[in-house]
């Protein structure tokens, strides 16, 4: 079967969510020895993708040439194309197509980043209040993939597509040598994620005031100067908050291995990859009491009301009980083992075979 994977959403310098998901699925295909051909727009993307996979250099998916990408893939004899995003040219296609909508966050929480100009914030909100553009994109495919049952339920509730929705889980991309905790334990609490309003980082910062002074909160992701200044105003005297403004994958793993816990106060997620990365390594997880986090973390995490800084702090303090902490870590590790890129890629491949048989 001639399968093409649209890897044009891969970053050339660091992975964002869609880029990491795509690289993971591609690694899963390779691990299963399932042949695929990658679509890329820039050879520098190959540095962020698994080695030794055939590729085709084509146009940027946001260019006018995208209108004709299907004709090129038809001529190449594509049987199926898989995209980790919902934007891909479909005009005249003869092959089967699976596109991905990772979550419905911006439909449920359309508030724009606070550092945007007012005109852009208004445009952002109006775009995410409309559903018809998304319906057109998704209904142009044969199936729609998403990363969790929670996201699937939201897509259905919002009536964003008439197509069948399949769940293709995210998974941790960790080497066996990384799956251990450091002997040098710290009182560092880690947060990995953006600083959009729905991420609710404010609650973590406020909750630090209810923890002993030897605890520190490490905000690992890149952050704008305006957003950093906004969050810094919430830091009370004596509270330790470290803005890393981005870390490499190696730095992230080392920090995770020695951390006291991984935390998230998010109000909405499509999946929550840092949770299972922490669980795989053996780092405790403290996160929002949300349906999606229960789906991902199972019984291997502590949950708190995302409106309560004090409840966040109280859950963190429970981890001072080493026996309790070890039990939670064991449960978390068993939960994280349910997710793997090989399993996700195999499921996608089986879907492609089924679609091909129904031509």
N, C-alpha and C positions, 0 to 999 in steps of 0.2 A: 504494500500500500504506500502510495506516494504522499507523505505528510509534510506540510510546511508549518513551521512555528514562527509567528511574527515576533521577532526579538528587537524590533525597532524602538521599543520603549525602554530599552536597557540604557542606563546612564553610563557615561564614559569615565566618571571619576569616583562616584560612590553610589551605592544602591539606595533608591527610595523603595516604598512598598511594592509598587508594580514591577520595578526592575528586579528586585530580589525574588519576587514570586516567579517571574519568568525564568530567571537563572536557575531557580530550584527545580521547576518543572523540567527544564532542559536537562539538568543533571539527572533527574529521575528517569527520563527517556534513555539517557546514556547508561545509567545503572542497570536498566532492564534490557539493554542491547536492542532497543527498538530504533530503527533508522528514521531520522528526520532530517530535514533541511531547514536551516535558519534563514529568515529574512532580516537583513540588517541595513541600516542607512549610513553607517560610518564604521570603517574597519577598527577604529579605536574601541568600539563596543565589544569586540572579541576578547579584550583583556579582562572583561568582567564576566565572561561566559565560559562554560566548560570547554576544554581543548578538543581538537580533532573531530569536530562536527562540521559537515558540509554546510556552506552558506552561500547566499545569493545577495549581492549588493544591489539594493533598489532605492526608490525615492523615499524621502521623508514622508511619514503618514499624514502630515499636515499640509503637504504641498498639493498644488492643483493636479499633479501627475497621479495622485492617489485615485482619481476617478477612473484610471485605466489599469490599475494594478491587477484587477481580475482577469483582464485579457492576457496579460503576461503569464499569470499563473495557469490559465487555461491552456496556453500553448506549451507550457512545461509539463502538462499532464498531471496537475495536482488532483489528488483524490479528496483530500481534506486539508483545511487550514485552521489552525488554532491561534487565537489571539488572546493575550493576557489583558486586553483592554477592549472597549466596545467600538472604538473608532478604527474602521478599516474599509477600504473601497470594496463595494459589492456589485457594482453595475456590470451585468453580463456574466456573472460567475456561473461556472458549470460544476464546481466542486462543492463539497459539504463544508459548512463553516460553523465553528464554535467560538463565540466571543465571551468575554468575561466582564461582569459588573461586580466589583469587589464588595461594595457596600452601598448603603443608601444614606450615609451620614449627612450629606449636604441637602438632602430632601427633608430629613428630620430635624436638622439643626442648620438652617440656612444663614445663620449669622456670619458675616464676613470677618476676616481678620481686622482687628481694630486699627492697625497701622495703615490701612487702605484709605485713600481719599474718599470723601463722602459719595461722589458720583460713582466710583467703582464699587463701593459697598452696596449702593442701590442696585446697580446692574447685577452684581453677584446674587443678591437676594431674589431679584426678578427671574434670573435664569433658573435658580433652583426651586422656584415656585412652579415653574412650567414643567410638565411631564412629557408632552408630545415629542420633543426632540429625542429624548431617551427611548421612547417607544419605537420611533422610526429606526434608530440604530440597532436596537435589540431584535426587532422583528425582521430585520434583514438577514438574520442568522438562522441556522437550523436548530441550534440549542444554545442556551445561555448558561454559563458556568458562574458560580459564586463560591465564596470561601467558607461558608458556614450555613448551618440550618437556620440560624437567626437571620442572616442576610437574605436567605431564600424566602423566609416568611415575610420579611419587610418588602421585598420586591413584589411578591404576590399581593400583599396588602395595598401597596401603592399602585397596583395594576400597571406595571411598567413594561410588561411584555406578554404576548400570547404564546410564546414558545415554552417548551419544557425547560425547567431550571434544574441543573444538576449541581451537587455540592462537590467541589474539589478542594480539599483542605490545604491550607498552608502547612509548612513543616519547618523545623529548625535545620539550619545548614551548618552543622557543627562536626568537627573531626573527633574521632575517638579520643585523641590525646587531650582534647579540651574538656572532656566530660568528667571534671573533678573540681572540687573546691580547694582553694588555696589553704595552706597551713596557717597563713597569716590572716586571721579573721579581723575584720574591721567593723565599725559601727556605721558604715556607709549605706545609705538608702539610695538606690538608683532609680532614675526615671529615664526611659528611652521612648521618645515620641515627639511629635510636633508640639507647638505651643498655640495651636488654634483654640478658640474659646471653649469648644466642646471637650477638649482634653482636660480642662478643669485643673490645671497645674496649681492654681491658687490654693486649693484645699490642701495639697501636700505641703506647700510652703507655710500656710497658717498652722497646720498640724504639728510642724516641727517645734513650735513654741511649747507644746505639751510633752515633749520628750526631753530626757536629760541632755545636758550640754555636750556630752561626748558623741552624740549622734550628729551626722551631717547628711544633707540631701544633695545628691549629685545629679544635675540636669545635663544629660549627655548630648542632646541634639543641637544642631545649629539653630541660632536664634538671632533675630534682628535686634539692632541697638534699641529701637523704640520699645519692642516687646520686653527686652531685658530690663529696661528702665521702669517699665510698668510693673513688672513682677518684683523688682527690687524694692519698690516702695512698701511691699507687704512684709518684708523681712524684719522681724523684731530684734532688738539688741540681744546679743549672745547666741543667736541662731546661726548655724553654719550652713550656708547655701553655696554650692560651687557650680558656676556656669562653665561647662566645658566647651560649648559652641562647636560641637562636632568631635567625634572620636573615630579612629580607624577601627576596623573589625578586630584587630589584635588587641588594641587598647580596651575595647568594649568587653571582650572575653576576659581579660585579666581583671578588670574592675568587677565583672559579674562573679568571677570565681572567689573573690575575697569579700564580696558585699554581705551586709547583714540581711538585706532582702531587696527584692525588686518591687516597685510600687507603681500603681496607676489609679488615679481618681477620675478616669474618663467617664463622661456621660453617655458615650456612644462609641462603638467599634464595629468593624466588620469581622474581625478575628481577634487579634491581640498576640502577635508573634513573640514579643519579648517575654510573655508569660511562660510559654513552653520552652523557650531558650533557657530561661532561668531554671525551670523544673528539670530539664535535661542535665544541667550542670550540678544541680543540687542546692540551688539558692532558693530560700523561701520566697513566696509571693504573697503580697498584700494588695488587694485590688477591689474595685467597685463591685457592689452587690448588683450585678446586671445579668440578664439572661445569657448574653454572649460569653461573659467570663465564666459562668458556670458550665457552659458547653465546652469551652476550651480547657479550663483549669480543673474541672471535676471537683473532687473533694481534696485536691492537693493545693489549696490556697486558703487564705483568710480573707473574708469579705467585710466591707464596711459601706455605710451609707455615704454616697459621694457628696452629699451636702454637709457632712460632719467632719471637720478637721479633728475634733476630739476623739471620735470613734476610730479614725485612721490611726491616731497615735496609740490608742488603747490596744488595737490589734497588733501593732508593731511590738509593743511591750510584752505581749504574750510569748513572743519568740525568745525571750530571755530564759524561758524554761527549756533547757536543752533536750530533755526527753520528749517534750511536746514538739519542739522544732524538728527533731530527727524523724518523728512519726509523720509530720507534715511533708517533709522532704521526700520520704519514701513513697508516700501517696502521690506526690507531684511527679516523681520520676516515672512511676507506672502509668500515670495519665499521659505524660509527654510521649511515651513510647507508642501511643496509638497513632501518632502523626509521622509520616515519612514521605519524602518526595517520590520514592520509588512507588509507593502505593498510590499516590495521587496521579503520577504519570501513567501508571498501568490502567487506572480507571478512565483517564482521558482517552487512552489508546483503545480500550474496549468500546467506549462510546463512538469513536471514529469508525471502528469496524462495523458496529451496528448501523450507523448512519449510511455507510457505504453499501451495506447489504440491502438497504431500503431505497436505493436509487430508483 
